[in-house]
Amino acid sequence: MERSHRPTIAVLLPCYNEEAAIAQTVAGFRAALPDARIYVYDNNSRDRTCEVAAAAGAIVRRERIQGKGAVVRRMFADVDADIYVMADGDATYDAASAPALVRRLVDEQLDMVVGSRIGEAVEAYRRGHRLGNAMLTGMLARLFGRSFTDILSGYRVFSRRFVKSFPVLSVGFEIETEISVHALELKMPTGEVETPYYARPEGSVSKLSTYGDGWRILRTIATLYRIERPLWFFGAIGGVLALIAIILAVPLAITYMQTHLVPRFPTAILVTGLMILAALNVFAGLILDTVVRGRREVRRLAYLTHKAPGADT
């Protein structure tokens, strides 16, 4: 293949207070992908992350809105490339694996390849992180039909058509979950490659909160399920309300059949209200399901305006 036809690659590194690790991260990706443009997006760091990244040869840009999701939104909007490699700037992901991820994306014309982490040290994972990741991955599979083995991995390679069709809504570390759901909902071709996962270098501190971020990810999964599966979501609520109404109505019906009287009017009113709410939930789910289908079609059309990675131009 001629050099002029090689796909352009952009390495995207969101950073917050990564002075101790960013130079090593940039150097690793520069060695692994010598033709790539390396972008470091600083998110209000209070240390010398920007200066160290610039000295290492990266293109440094800033995003003032706090949160990884906000940084990813800015990176995906601003950077133009054929292939995007995204990782954290903390030197925990194996930069040497990047060519294998890119090659998998191009050879199989995929839209996303996830670097599934294999811990090289116990210190690489925070307390409870492995269990939480497994639980969230399983929950995503049950709710959306299929999943990845590591939905919280921040090491991913994307096609241009993935990036430019992805309306980032998340603000914080739940962005990886939203990325996974976007791929699943549009039924994009995806893959996974196992990659080493290392402990942070000395002086680098994790910004993750095991319980706080875990709770936010759970809320994100629930919110995305409500948005992407409204008929099932509101239908389930309607079903529960209808079941409660039926349980309450059975004694009333028995009493009426025996005496032709309805002595408990408050219960009868409650049953009627519950059945009305159940019906409203079902109808809301039906209406929103139609809206979601329209939104999904728009995203799919935006996705189809770009060629697959490795496709002939």
TAQUI-V560133 format. One line per field, one symbol per residue. ss: DSSP state (a for helix, b for strand, c for the rest). A space follows every 50 residues. Layout:
BEGIN
ss=???
END
This chain:
BEGIN
ss=ccaaacccbbbbbbbccccccaaaaaaaaaaaccccbbbbbbccccccaa aaaaacccbbbbcccccaaaaaaaaaaaccccbbbbbbccccbcaaaaaa aaaaaaaccccbbbbbbbbccaaaccccaaaaaaaaaaaaaaaacccccc cccccbbbbaaaacccccccccccaaaaaaaaaaaccccbbbbbbbbccc cccccccccaaaaaaaaaaaaaaaaaaacaaaaaaaaaaaaaaaaaaaaa aaaaaaaaacccccaaaaaaaaaaaaaaaaaaaaaaaaaaaaaaaaaaaa aaaaccccccccc
END
